[in-house]
């Protein structure tokens, strides 16, 4: 099985979150967003809260991983959120993955204050999507349900 993967990870300094990074399954990584970046080009970068989003870095690592290939059995995307959606190429790549009939395990944020991010809403409402809402209290018990659903999708593909 050849999974395609694009997770994000927190960057912490002295216990404080100062950014996020893009990490591929083979271990390559680069910045996604930072509260500590101060460069001439970062002045024009989009922001989410205190974080400046490095769209070029995201695209250079994530977009090659989101290519639909014949030997791909599963896509894992952590996450499709506001920062990632600043890339004009990221969401179309995710939609191509969604339309490919290759199973996808992705994380998306919950709507905040009754407002949803339009791209995230499209994924949540996609005809092939099964949405699980997790909390810290039930995420361990939900693991089996998610595993069973994903296993079923993988078996259908074969």
Helices and strands as residue ranges (DSSP letters): E 2-13, E 16-24, E 29-34, G 41-44, E 47-48, E 51-53, H 55-65, E 72-80, G 84-86, H 90-99, E 103-108, H 118-124, H 139-157
